[in-house]
């Protein structure tokens, strides 16, 4: 069975159900890991995210991706500086 969603695109309900079930299963696994191991350290989590970004196969690396990565790194540096100043004042 198919349904029509925005822009008149036909979508098979079985595929949508499988997609949603996969996302739900991934969310459950993520919660199980957090319950078992605790919340990840923000610095470690960001470093791992940046490593994953580097693993994405983009050929060739484009200016938009480089700009977004640089922006994310600058934003993270600001967060780290704020957290350090907050911790120093305690």
N, CA, C and O atoms as a CHARMM CRD file, in Angstrom:
* protein
*
  360
    1    1 UNK  N      0.84300  -1.18200   0.00000 PROA 1      0.00000
    2    1 UNK  CA     0.00000   0.00000   0.00000 PROA 1      0.00000
    3    1 UNK  C      0.88200   1.23600   0.00000 PROA 1      0.00000
    4    1 UNK  O      1.91600   1.26100   0.66700 PROA 1      0.00000
    5    2 UNK  N      0.48800   2.25100  -0.73300 PROA 2      0.00000
    6    2 UNK  CA     1.23600   3.50400  -0.76500 PROA 2      0.00000
    7    2 UNK  C      0.34100   4.64600  -0.34500 PROA 2      0.00000
    8    2 UNK  O     -0.88400   4.57000  -0.43800 PROA 2      0.00000
    9    3 UNK  N      0.97600   5.70200   0.11800 PROA 3      0.00000
   10    3 UNK  CA     0.25700   6.91500   0.49500 PROA 3      0.00000
   11    3 UNK  C      0.96700   8.08200  -0.15700 PROA 3      0.00000
   12    3 UNK  O      2.14100   7.98300  -0.51300 PROA 3      0.00000
   13    4 UNK  N      0.26300   9.17900  -0.31200 PROA 4      0.00000
   14    4 UNK  CA     0.86100  10.36800  -0.88700 PROA 4      0.00000
   15    4 UNK  C      1.11800  11.35500   0.23400 PROA 4      0.00000
   16    4 UNK  O      0.22900  11.66800   1.02600 PROA 4      0.00000
   17    5 UNK  N      2.35900  11.84300   0.28700 PROA 5      0.00000
   18    5 UNK  CA     2.70400  12.85400   1.27300 PROA 5      0.00000
   19    5 UNK  C      3.13700  14.09400   0.52200 PROA 5      0.00000
   20    5 UNK  O      3.03400  14.14100  -0.70300 PROA 5      0.00000
   21    6 UNK  N      3.61500  15.09100   1.22600 PROA 6      0.00000
   22    6 UNK  CA     3.99400  16.35600   0.61600 PROA 6      0.00000
   23    6 UNK  C      4.70200  16.20000  -0.72300 PROA 6      0.00000
   24    6 UNK  O      5.43900  15.23800  -0.93600 PROA 6      0.00000
   25    7 UNK  N      4.48100  17.12800  -1.60000 PROA 7      0.00000
   26    7 UNK  CA     5.06100  17.15400  -2.93800 PROA 7      0.00000
   27    7 UNK  C      4.63000  15.95500  -3.77400 PROA 7      0.00000
   28    7 UNK  O      5.33500  15.56700  -4.70500 PROA 7      0.00000
   29    8 UNK  N      3.49400  15.37200  -3.45700 PROA 8      0.00000
   30    8 UNK  CA     2.91600  14.26300  -4.22400 PROA 8      0.00000
   31    8 UNK  C      3.88500  13.08300  -4.38600 PROA 8      0.00000
   32    8 UNK  O      3.97600  12.48900  -5.46000 PROA 8      0.00000
   33    9 UNK  N      4.59200  12.75900  -3.33200 PROA 9      0.00000
   34    9 UNK  CA     5.51800  11.62500  -3.37300 PROA 9      0.00000
   35    9 UNK  C      4.83200  10.41200  -2.77400 PROA 9      0.00000
   36    9 UNK  O      4.26500  10.47600  -1.68300 PROA 9      0.00000
   37   10 UNK  N      4.89100   9.33300  -3.48400 PROA 10     0.00000
   38   10 UNK  CA     4.28300   8.10100  -3.00000 PROA 10     0.00000
   39   10 UNK  C      5.25900   7.40900  -2.05800 PROA 10     0.00000
   40   10 UNK  O      6.45000   7.29800  -2.35100 PROA 10     0.00000
   41   11 UNK  N      4.74200   6.94600  -0.92600 PROA 11     0.00000
   42   11 UNK  CA     5.55900   6.28300   0.07300 PROA 11     0.00000
   43   11 UNK  C      4.88900   4.97100   0.44200 PROA 11     0.00000
   44   11 UNK  O      3.68500   4.92500   0.69300 PROA 11     0.00000
   45   12 UNK  N      5.66800   3.91900   0.47200 PROA 12     0.00000
   46   12 UNK  CA     5.13100   2.63000   0.87100 PROA 12     0.00000
   47   12 UNK  C      5.07800   2.55500   2.39600 PROA 12     0.00000
   48   12 UNK  O      6.06600   2.83100   3.07700 PROA 12     0.00000
   49   13 UNK  N      3.91400   2.18000   2.91900 PROA 13     0.00000
   50   13 UNK  CA     3.71500   2.12900   4.36200 PROA 13     0.00000
   51   13 UNK  C      4.67200   1.15800   5.03500 PROA 13     0.00000
   52   13 UNK  O      5.14900   1.43800   6.13500 PROA 13     0.00000
   53   14 UNK  N      4.96600   0.03100   4.41200 PROA 14     0.00000
   54   14 UNK  CA     5.87800  -0.94000   5.01300 PROA 14     0.00000
   55   14 UNK  C      7.27800  -0.34700   5.19400 PROA 14     0.00000
   56   14 UNK  O      7.93200  -0.58500   6.20900 PROA 14     0.00000
   57   15 UNK  N      7.73000   0.42200   4.20700 PROA 15     0.00000
   58   15 UNK  CA     9.03800   1.05300   4.33100 PROA 15     0.00000
   59   15 UNK  C      9.05000   2.08300   5.45000 PROA 15     0.00000
   60   15 UNK  O     10.02400   2.18800   6.19500 PROA 15     0.00000
   61   16 UNK  N      7.97000   2.84000   5.56400 PROA 16     0.00000
   62   16 UNK  CA     7.87200   3.84100   6.62500 PROA 16     0.00000
   63   16 UNK  C      7.87300   3.16200   7.98200 PROA 16     0.00000
   64   16 UNK  O      8.53100   3.62600   8.91300 PROA 16     0.00000
   65   17 UNK  N      7.13500   2.06100   8.09700 PROA 17     0.00000
   66   17 UNK  CA     7.09500   1.33400   9.36800 PROA 17     0.00000
   67   17 UNK  C      8.47200   0.78600   9.72500 PROA 17     0.00000
   68   17 UNK  O      8.88100   0.85000  10.88400 PROA 17     0.00000
   69   18 UNK  N      9.19100   0.24700   8.73900 PROA 18     0.00000
   70   18 UNK  CA    10.53100  -0.28000   9.00000 PROA 18     0.00000
   71   18 UNK  C     11.47700   0.84200   9.40400 PROA 18     0.00000
   72   18 UNK  O     12.29200   0.67900  10.31300 PROA 18     0.00000
   73   19 UNK  N     11.36800   1.97500   8.73100 PROA 19     0.00000
   74   19 UNK  CA    12.21400   3.11900   9.05300 PROA 19     0.00000
   75   19 UNK  C     11.95200   3.58000  10.47800 PROA 19     0.00000
   76   19 UNK  O     12.88800   3.78600  11.25000 PROA 19     0.00000
   77   20 UNK  N     10.67200   3.74300  10.83000 PROA 20     0.00000
   78   20 UNK  CA    10.31400   4.20100  12.17100 PROA 20     0.00000
   79   20 UNK  C     10.74300   3.18300  13.22600 PROA 20     0.00000
   80   20 UNK  O     11.23100   3.56300  14.29100 PROA 20     0.00000
   81   21 UNK  N     10.56400   1.89600  12.93700 PROA 21     0.00000
   82   21 UNK  CA    10.97100   0.85600  13.88100 PROA 21     0.00000
   83   21 UNK  C     12.48300   0.87300  14.08700 PROA 21     0.00000
   84   21 UNK  O     12.95900   0.68300  15.20600 PROA 21     0.00000
   85   22 UNK  N     13.23500   1.09900  13.01800 PROA 22     0.00000
   86   22 UNK  CA    14.68500   1.18300  13.13100 PROA 22     0.00000
   87   22 UNK  C     15.12500   2.34900  13.99400 PROA 22     0.00000
   88   22 UNK  O     16.03600   2.21000  14.81100 PROA 22     0.00000
   89   23 UNK  N     14.48600   3.50200  13.82200 PROA 23     0.00000
   90   23 UNK  CA    14.82700   4.66000  14.64200 PROA 23     0.00000
   91   23 UNK  C     14.44300   4.42500  16.10200 PROA 23     0.00000
   92   23 UNK  O     15.18200   4.80700  17.01000 PROA 23     0.00000
   93   24 UNK  N     13.30700   3.80700  16.32300 PROA 24     0.00000
   94   24 UNK  CA    12.88200   3.51200  17.69800 PROA 24     0.00000
   95   24 UNK  C     13.85800   2.53800  18.35800 PROA 24     0.00000
   96   24 UNK  O     14.20800   2.70900  19.52600 PROA 24     0.00000
   97   25 UNK  N     14.29500   1.52900  17.62400 PROA 25     0.00000
   98   25 UNK  CA    15.25200   0.56000  18.16600 PROA 25     0.00000
   99   25 UNK  C     16.58300   1.24000  18.48400 PROA 25     0.00000
  100   25 UNK  O     17.19100   0.95500  19.51600 PROA 25     0.00000
  101   26 UNK  N     17.03500   2.12800  17.61600 PROA 26     0.00000
  102   26 UNK  CA    18.29500   2.84400  17.86400 PROA 26     0.00000
  103   26 UNK  C     18.17500   3.73400  19.09800 PROA 26     0.00000
  104   26 UNK  O     19.11800   3.83300  19.88300 PROA 26     0.00000
  105   27 UNK  N     17.03400   4.37600  19.27500 PROA 27     0.00000
  106   27 UNK  CA    16.82000   5.21900  20.45900 PROA 27     0.00000
  107   27 UNK  C     16.83000   4.37300  21.72500 PROA 27     0.00000
  108   27 UNK  O     17.40600   4.77400  22.73700 PROA 27     0.00000
  109   28 UNK  N     16.19000   3.19500  21.67200 PROA 28     0.00000
  110   28 UNK  CA    16.19700   2.30700  22.84100 PROA 28     0.00000
  111   28 UNK  C     17.61400   1.87300  23.18800 PROA 28     0.00000
  112   28 UNK  O     17.99700   1.86000  24.35800 PROA 28     0.00000
  113   29 UNK  N     18.40000   1.51500  22.15600 PROA 29     0.00000
  114   29 UNK  CA    19.78500   1.09800  22.40900 PROA 29     0.00000
  115   29 UNK  C     20.59500   2.23600  23.01100 PROA 29     0.00000
  116   29 UNK  O     21.39000   2.01900  23.92600 PROA 29     0.00000
  117   30 UNK  N     20.39900   3.44500  22.50500 PROA 30     0.00000
  118   30 UNK  CA    21.12500   4.60100  23.03600 PROA 30     0.00000
  119   30 UNK  C     20.76700   4.84300  24.49700 PROA 30     0.00000
  120   30 UNK  O     21.64300   5.14100  25.30900 PROA 30     0.00000
  121   31 UNK  N     19.49300   4.71800  24.83700 PROA 31     0.00000
  122   31 UNK  CA    19.07600   4.88500  26.23500 PROA 31     0.00000
  123   31 UNK  C     19.64400   3.78200  27.11900 PROA 31     0.00000
  124   31 UNK  O     20.04800   4.04200  28.25300 PROA 31     0.00000
  125   32 UNK  N     19.67800   2.55800  26.61300 PROA 32     0.00000
  126   32 UNK  CA    20.26000   1.45500  27.38500 PROA 32     0.00000
  127   32 UNK  C     21.72900   1.70600  27.68100 PROA 32     0.00000
  128   32 UNK  O     22.19700   1.45700  28.79200 PROA 32     0.00000
  129   33 UNK  N     22.45500   2.19800  26.68700 PROA 33     0.00000
  130   33 UNK  CA    23.87900   2.49600  26.88300 PROA 33     0.00000
  131   33 UNK  C     24.04400   3.61500  27.90400 PROA 33     0.00000
  132   33 UNK  O     24.91700   3.54000  28.76900 PROA 33     0.00000
  133   34 UNK  N     23.20700   4.66100  27.81200 PROA 34     0.00000
  134   34 UNK  CA    23.30300   5.75800  28.77700 PROA 34     0.00000
  135   34 UNK  C     22.95700   5.30000  30.18300 PROA 34     0.00000
  136   34 UNK  O     23.58200   5.74500  31.14600 PROA 34     0.00000
  137   35 UNK  N     21.96600   4.41300  30.31900 PROA 35     0.00000
  138   35 UNK  CA    21.63400   3.88300  31.64600 PROA 35     0.00000
  139   35 UNK  C     22.79400   3.07500  32.20800 PROA 35     0.00000
  140   35 UNK  O     23.11200   3.16800  33.39400 PROA 35     0.00000
  141   36 UNK  N     23.41800   2.28600  31.35000 PROA 36     0.00000
  142   36 UNK  CA    24.50900   1.41700  31.79200 PROA 36     0.00000
  143   36 UNK  C     25.78000   2.20800  32.07300 PROA 36     0.00000
  144   36 UNK  O     26.41700   2.01600  33.10800 PROA 36     0.00000
  145   37 UNK  N     26.15200   3.10000  31.15000 PROA 37     0.00000
  146   37 UNK  CA    27.44200   3.78400  31.23700 PROA 37     0.00000
  147   37 UNK  C     27.36300   5.21100  31.75400 PROA 37     0.00000
  148   37 UNK  O     28.39500   5.82100  32.03200 PROA 37     0.00000
  149   38 UNK  N     26.16700   5.75000  31.88800 PROA 38     0.00000
  150   38 UNK  CA    26.01100   7.14300  32.27300 PROA 38     0.00000
  151   38 UNK  C     26.10400   8.04500  31.04900 PROA 38     0.00000
  152   38 UNK  O     26.43000   7.59600  29.95000 PROA 38     0.00000
  153   39 UNK  N     25.81800   9.30300  31.25600 PROA 39     0.00000
  154   39 UNK  CA    25.87500  10.27000  30.15100 PROA 39     0.00000
  155   39 UNK  C     27.32600  10.43900  29.70800 PROA 39     0.00000
  156   39 UNK  O     28.23500  10.43600  30.53900 PROA 39     0.00000
  157   40 UNK  N     27.54100  10.58500  28.42200 PROA 40     0.00000
  158   40 UNK  CA    28.92000  10.74600  27.94300 PROA 40     0.00000
  159   40 UNK  C     29.49500  12.10500  28.33500 PROA 40     0.00000
  160   40 UNK  O     28.76000  13.08100  28.48800 PROA 40     0.00000
  161   41 UNK  N     30.79300  12.15500  28.49100 PROA 41     0.00000
  162   41 UNK  CA    31.49300  13.40500  28.73900 PROA 41     0.00000
  163   41 UNK  C     31.32500  14.27900  27.48700 PROA 41     0.00000
  164   41 UNK  O     31.59100  13.81300  26.37900 PROA 41     0.00000
  165   42 UNK  N     30.89100  15.53000  27.64300 PROA 42     0.00000
  166   42 UNK  CA    30.65300  16.36500  26.45900 PROA 42     0.00000
  167   42 UNK  C     31.86800  16.51900  25.55400 PROA 42     0.00000
  168   42 UNK  O     31.72600  16.51700  24.33100 PROA 42     0.00000
  169   43 UNK  N     33.03800  16.65000  26.12100 PROA 43     0.00000
  170   43 UNK  CA    34.24200  16.80800  25.30600 PROA 43     0.00000
  171   43 UNK  C     34.50300  15.56200  24.48400 PROA 43     0.00000
  172   43 UNK  O     34.80900  15.64100  23.29400 PROA 43     0.00000
  173   44 UNK  N     34.38000  14.41300  25.12400 PROA 44     0.00000
  174   44 UNK  CA    34.58900  13.14700  24.42400 PROA 44     0.00000
  175   44 UNK  C     33.53300  12.95600  23.34400 PROA 44     0.00000
  176   44 UNK  O     33.84600  12.53000  22.23200 PROA 44     0.00000
  177   45 UNK  N     32.27300  13.27400  23.67300 PROA 45     0.00000
  178   45 UNK  CA    31.18800  13.11600  22.71100 PROA 45     0.00000
  179   45 UNK  C     31.42400  14.00200  21.48100 PROA 45     0.00000
  180   45 UNK  O     31.19700  13.56900  20.35100 PROA 45     0.00000
  181   46 UNK  N     31.88000  15.24300  21.70300 PROA 46     0.00000
  182   46 UNK  CA    32.13100  16.13800  20.57800 PROA 46     0.00000
  183   46 UNK  C     33.29200  15.61900  19.73200 PROA 46     0.00000
  184   46 UNK  O     33.22900  15.64600  18.50300 PROA 46     0.00000
  185   47 UNK  N     34.34700  15.14900  20.38800 PROA 47     0.00000
  186   47 UNK  CA    35.49500  14.62000  19.64900 PROA 47     0.00000
  187   47 UNK  C     35.07500  13.42700  18.79700 PROA 47     0.00000
  188   47 UNK  O     35.49300  13.30200  17.64600 PROA 47     0.00000
  189   48 UNK  N     34.24600  12.54900  19.36500 PROA 48     0.00000
  190   48 UNK  CA    33.76100  11.39700  18.60300 PROA 48     0.00000
  191   48 UNK  C     32.89600  11.83000  17.43100 PROA 48     0.00000
  192   48 UNK  O     32.97500  11.25100  16.34800 PROA 48     0.00000
  193   49 UNK  N     32.06300  12.85500  17.64700 PROA 49     0.00000
  194   49 UNK  CA    31.22000  13.36300  16.55600 PROA 49     0.00000
  195   49 UNK  C     32.07800  13.93400  15.43300 PROA 49     0.00000
  196   49 UNK  O     31.77600  13.73200  14.25700 PROA 49     0.00000
  197   50 UNK  N     33.13900  14.64300  15.78700 PROA 50     0.00000
  198   50 UNK  CA    34.02000  15.20600  14.76800 PROA 50     0.00000
  199   50 UNK  C     34.73900  14.09000  14.00900 PROA 50     0.00000
  200   50 UNK  O     34.96300  14.20400  12.80400 PROA 50     0.00000
  201   51 UNK  N     35.10200  13.01500  14.70800 PROA 51     0.00000
  202   51 UNK  CA    35.72600  11.87200  14.03400 PROA 51     0.00000
  203   51 UNK  C     34.74800  11.23900  13.04500 PROA 51     0.00000
  204   51 UNK  O     35.12800  10.86400  11.93600 PROA 51     0.00000
  205   52 UNK  N     33.48000  11.12400  13.46000 PROA 52     0.00000
  206   52 UNK  CA    32.47800  10.56800  12.55400 PROA 52     0.00000
  207   52 UNK  C     32.29300  11.45400  11.33200 PROA 52     0.00000
  208   52 UNK  O     32.12700  10.95500  10.21900 PROA 52     0.00000
  209   53 UNK  N     32.32200  12.76300  11.53400 PROA 53     0.00000
  210   53 UNK  CA    32.20200  13.68900  10.39600 PROA 53     0.00000
  211   53 UNK  C     33.34300  13.46400   9.41300 PROA 53     0.00000
  212   53 UNK  O     33.14900  13.52900   8.19900 PROA 53     0.00000
  213   54 UNK  N     34.53200  13.20000   9.94100 PROA 54     0.00000
  214   54 UNK  CA    35.69300  12.97800   9.08200 PROA 54     0.00000
  215   54 UNK  C     35.56700  11.66900   8.30700 PROA 54     0.00000
  216   54 UNK  O     36.15800  11.52300   7.23800 PROA 54     0.00000
  217   55 UNK  N     34.79400  10.71000   8.84300 PROA 55     0.00000
  218   55 UNK  CA    34.63900   9.41700   8.18400 PROA 55     0.00000
  219   55 UNK  C     33.63900   9.45300   7.03100 PROA 55     0.00000
  220   55 UNK  O     33.63800   8.56800   6.17500 PROA 55     0.00000
  221   56 UNK  N     32.79000  10.47600   7.01200 PROA 56     0.00000
  222   56 UNK  CA    31.78600  10.56800   5.96100 PROA 56     0.00000
  223   56 UNK  C     32.48600  10.73000   4.62000 PROA 56     0.00000
  224   56 UNK  O     33.35700  11.58300   4.45200 PROA 56     0.00000
  225   57 UNK  N     32.08900   9.89700   3.67800 PROA 57     0.00000
  226   57 UNK  CA    32.71700   9.90200   2.36800 PROA 57     0.00000
  227   57 UNK  C     32.14600  11.03900   1.52300 PROA 57     0.00000
  228   57 UNK  O     31.06800  10.91800   0.94000 PROA 57     0.00000
  229   58 UNK  N     32.87600  12.12600   1.47000 PROA 58     0.00000
  230   58 UNK  CA    32.46400  13.27300   0.66600 PROA 58     0.00000
  231   58 UNK  C     33.57400  13.49900  -0.35300 PROA 58     0.00000
  232   58 UNK  O     34.71400  13.79300   0.00800 PROA 58     0.00000
  233   59 UNK  N     33.24000  13.36400  -1.58200 PROA 59     0.00000
  234   59 UNK  CA    34.26800  13.51800  -2.60800 PROA 59     0.00000
  235   59 UNK  C     33.84500  14.58100  -3.59700 PROA 59     0.00000
  236   59 UNK  O     32.79000  14.43100  -4.21300 PROA 59     0.00000
  237   60 UNK  N     34.57200  15.60000  -3.77800 PROA 60     0.00000
  238   60 UNK  CA    35.65300  16.07900  -2.92200 PROA 60     0.00000
  239   60 UNK  C     35.08400  16.84700  -1.73600 PROA 60     0.00000
  240   60 UNK  O     33.90300  17.19500  -1.73800 PROA 60     0.00000
  241   61 UNK  N     35.90100  17.11400  -0.72800 PROA 61     0.00000
  242   61 UNK  CA    35.44100  17.90400   0.42100 PROA 61     0.00000
  243   61 UNK  C     35.03400  19.28000  -0.09800 PROA 61     0.00000
  244   61 UNK  O     35.78300  19.92100  -0.83500 PROA 61     0.00000
  245   62 UNK  N     33.86200  19.71900   0.28700 PROA 62     0.00000
  246   62 UNK  CA    33.38300  20.98800  -0.25400 PROA 62     0.00000
  247   62 UNK  C     33.53100  22.11800   0.76000 PROA 62     0.00000
  248   62 UNK  O     33.72900  21.88900   1.95400 PROA 62     0.00000
  249   63 UNK  N     33.43000  23.32800   0.25500 PROA 63     0.00000
  250   63 UNK  CA    33.61200  24.50600   1.09200 PROA 63     0.00000
  251   63 UNK  C     32.53600  24.61400   2.16700 PROA 63     0.00000
  252   63 UNK  O     32.81500  25.05600   3.28200 PROA 63     0.00000
  253   64 UNK  N     31.31600  24.21600   1.84400 PROA 64     0.00000
  254   64 UNK  CA    30.22200  24.30100   2.81400 PROA 64     0.00000
  255   64 UNK  C     30.50700  23.38700   4.00000 PROA 64     0.00000
  256   64 UNK  O     30.34100  23.78900   5.15100 PROA 64     0.00000
  257   65 UNK  N     30.93600  22.16100   3.72200 PROA 65     0.00000
  258   65 UNK  CA    31.24700  21.22400   4.81500 PROA 65     0.00000
  259   65 UNK  C     32.38600  21.76600   5.66200 PROA 65     0.00000
  260   65 UNK  O     32.30800  21.72100   6.89000 PROA 65     0.00000
  261   66 UNK  N     33.44000  22.27500   5.03900 PROA 66     0.00000
  262   66 UNK  CA    34.56700  22.82000   5.80000 PROA 66     0.00000
  263   66 UNK  C     34.11200  24.00100   6.65800 PROA 66     0.00000
  264   66 UNK  O     34.51100  24.11700   7.81600 PROA 66     0.00000
  265   67 UNK  N     33.27500  24.88000   6.09100 PROA 67     0.00000
  266   67 UNK  CA    32.78700  26.03100   6.84200 PROA 67     0.00000
  267   67 UNK  C     31.93600  25.58200   8.02600 PROA 67     0.00000
  268   67 UNK  O     32.06800  26.12600   9.12200 PROA 67     0.00000
  269   68 UNK  N     31.05600  24.58800   7.81700 PROA 68     0.00000
  270   68 UNK  CA    30.21000  24.09400   8.89400 PROA 68     0.00000
  271   68 UNK  C     31.04200  23.44400   9.99600 PROA 68     0.00000
  272   68 UNK  O     30.76300  23.62100  11.18200 PROA 68     0.00000
  273   69 UNK  N     32.05700  22.69700   9.60000 PROA 69     0.00000
  274   69 UNK  CA    32.91600  22.05600  10.60100 PROA 69     0.00000
  275   69 UNK  C     33.67700  23.10600  11.40800 PROA 69     0.00000
  276   69 UNK  O     33.78500  22.99500  12.62900 PROA 69     0.00000
  277   70 UNK  N     34.20200  24.12100  10.72700 PROA 70     0.00000
  278   70 UNK  CA    34.91400  25.19100  11.42400 PROA 70     0.00000
  279   70 UNK  C     33.97300  25.93500  12.37000 PROA 70     0.00000
  280   70 UNK  O     34.36100  26.29500  13.48200 PROA 70     0.00000
  281   71 UNK  N     32.75000  26.16100  11.93200 PROA 71     0.00000
  282   71 UNK  CA    31.75700  26.83100  12.77800 PROA 71     0.00000
  283   71 UNK  C     31.44600  25.98700  14.01500 PROA 71     0.00000
  284   71 UNK  O     31.34500  26.51500  15.12300 PROA 71     0.00000
  285   72 UNK  N     31.29600  24.68600  13.82200 PROA 72     0.00000
  286   72 UNK  CA    31.02600  23.79900  14.95900 PROA 72     0.00000
  287   72 UNK  C     32.19000  23.81000  15.93500 PROA 72     0.00000
  288   72 UNK  O     31.98500  23.83600  17.14800 PROA 72     0.00000
  289   73 UNK  N     33.40000  23.78900  15.41900 PROA 73     0.00000
  290   73 UNK  CA    34.57400  23.81400  16.30000 PROA 73     0.00000
  291   73 UNK  C     34.66300  25.14000  17.06400 PROA 73     0.00000
  292   73 UNK  O     34.98200  25.14100  18.25300 PROA 73     0.00000
  293   74 UNK  N     34.38600  26.26200  16.40200 PROA 74     0.00000
  294   74 UNK  CA    34.40300  27.55700  17.09600 PROA 74     0.00000
  295   74 UNK  C     33.33200  27.59700  18.18200 PROA 74     0.00000
  296   74 UNK  O     33.58800  28.05500  19.29600 PROA 74     0.00000
  297   75 UNK  N     32.13200  27.11400  17.85400 PROA 75     0.00000
  298   75 UNK  CA    31.04400  27.09800  18.83800 PROA 75     0.00000
  299   75 UNK  C     31.41000  26.23500  20.03200 PROA 75     0.00000
  300   75 UNK  O     31.15400  26.60900  21.17700 PROA 75     0.00000
  301   76 UNK  N     32.00900  25.08100  19.76700 PROA 76     0.00000
  302   76 UNK  CA    32.38900  24.18900  20.85600 PROA 76     0.00000
  303   76 UNK  C     33.48000  24.82500  21.71100 PROA 76     0.00000
  304   76 UNK  O     33.47500  24.65900  22.93000 PROA 76     0.00000
  305   77 UNK  N     34.40100  25.54100  21.10600 PROA 77     0.00000
  306   77 UNK  CA    35.45000  26.22100  21.86800 PROA 77     0.00000
  307   77 UNK  C     34.83000  27.25000  22.81600 PROA 77     0.00000
  308   77 UNK  O     35.28000  27.39700  23.95200 PROA 77     0.00000
  309   78 UNK  N     33.80500  27.95900  22.35500 PROA 78     0.00000
  310   78 UNK  CA    33.11500  28.93000  23.21100 PROA 78     0.00000
  311   78 UNK  C     32.42800  28.23700  24.38200 PROA 78     0.00000
  312   78 UNK  O     32.48100  28.72100  25.51200 PROA 78     0.00000
  313   79 UNK  N     31.78500  27.10300  24.11200 PROA 79     0.00000
  314   79 UNK  CA    31.11900  26.35400  25.18800 PROA 79     0.00000
  315   79 UNK  C     32.14400  25.87300  26.20700 PROA 79     0.00000
  316   79 UNK  O     31.92100  25.97300  27.41300 PROA 79     0.00000
  317   80 UNK  N     33.27400  25.35000  25.71900 PROA 80     0.00000
  318   80 UNK  CA    34.31600  24.86600  26.62600 PROA 80     0.00000
  319   80 UNK  C     34.88200  26.00900  27.45700 PROA 80     0.00000
  320   80 UNK  O     35.13200  25.83600  28.65000 PROA 80     0.00000
  321   81 UNK  N     35.08900  27.17500  26.84800 PROA 81     0.00000
  322   81 UNK  CA    35.60400  28.32600  27.58700 PROA 81     0.00000
  323   81 UNK  C     34.60500  28.77400  28.64700 PROA 81     0.00000
  324   81 UNK  O     34.98900  29.08500  29.77500 PROA 81     0.00000
  325   82 UNK  N     33.33500  28.80600  28.29000 PROA 82     0.00000
  326   82 UNK  CA    32.30700  29.18100  29.26000 PROA 82     0.00000
  327   82 UNK  C     32.27300  28.18800  30.42000 PROA 82     0.00000
  328   82 UNK  O     32.20000  28.59200  31.58100 PROA 82     0.00000
  329   83 UNK  N     32.32600  26.87300  30.11000 PROA 83     0.00000
  330   83 UNK  CA    32.28500  25.85900  31.16300 PROA 83     0.00000
  331   83 UNK  C     33.51600  25.96900  32.06400 PROA 83     0.00000
  332   83 UNK  O     33.40800  25.80700  33.27900 PROA 83     0.00000
  333   84 UNK  N     34.67100  26.24100  31.48500 PROA 84     0.00000
  334   84 UNK  CA    35.89100  26.38900  32.29400 PROA 84     0.00000
  335   84 UNK  C     35.79000  27.58900  33.21700 PROA 84     0.00000
  336   84 UNK  O     36.18500  27.51300  34.38000 PROA 84     0.00000
  337   85 UNK  N     35.25900  28.70800  32.70600 PROA 85     0.00000
  338   85 UNK  CA    35.13400  29.90500  33.55500 PROA 85     0.00000
  339   85 UNK  C     34.09900  29.66800  34.64900 PROA 85     0.00000
  340   85 UNK  O     34.26800  30.13300  35.77600 PROA 85     0.00000
  341   86 UNK  N     33.05300  28.96300  34.33000 PROA 86     0.00000
  342   86 UNK  CA    32.02000  28.65300  35.33900 PROA 86     0.00000
  343   86 UNK  C     32.59600  27.76200  36.41300 PROA 86     0.00000
  344   86 UNK  O     32.36400  27.98100  37.60100 PROA 86     0.00000
  345   87 UNK  N     33.36100  26.73900  35.99400 PROA 87     0.00000
  346   87 UNK  CA    33.94500  25.81400  36.96500 PROA 87     0.00000
  347   87 UNK  C     34.99200  26.50200  37.82700 PROA 87     0.00000
  348   87 UNK  O     35.13000  26.18000  39.00700 PROA 87     0.00000
  349   88 UNK  N     35.73400  27.45000  37.25100 PROA 88     0.00000
  350   88 UNK  CA    36.77600  28.15900  38.00100 PROA 88     0.00000
  351   88 UNK  C     36.16500  29.06000  39.06500 PROA 88     0.00000
  352   88 UNK  O     36.78500  29.31100  40.09900 PROA 88     0.00000
  353   89 UNK  N     34.95200  29.54600  38.81600 PROA 89     0.00000
  354   89 UNK  CA    34.32200  30.47100  39.78200 PROA 89     0.00000
  355   89 UNK  C     33.64600  29.73200  40.93100 PROA 89     0.00000
  356   89 UNK  O     33.17300  30.36200  41.87700 PROA 89     0.00000
  357   90 UNK  N     33.59600  28.42500  40.86100 PROA 90     0.00000
  358   90 UNK  CA    32.92600  27.65700  41.94400 PROA 90     0.00000
  359   90 UNK  C     33.84300  27.39000  43.08000 PROA 90     0.00000
  360   90 UNK  O     33.44400  26.76400  44.06200 PROA 90     0.00000
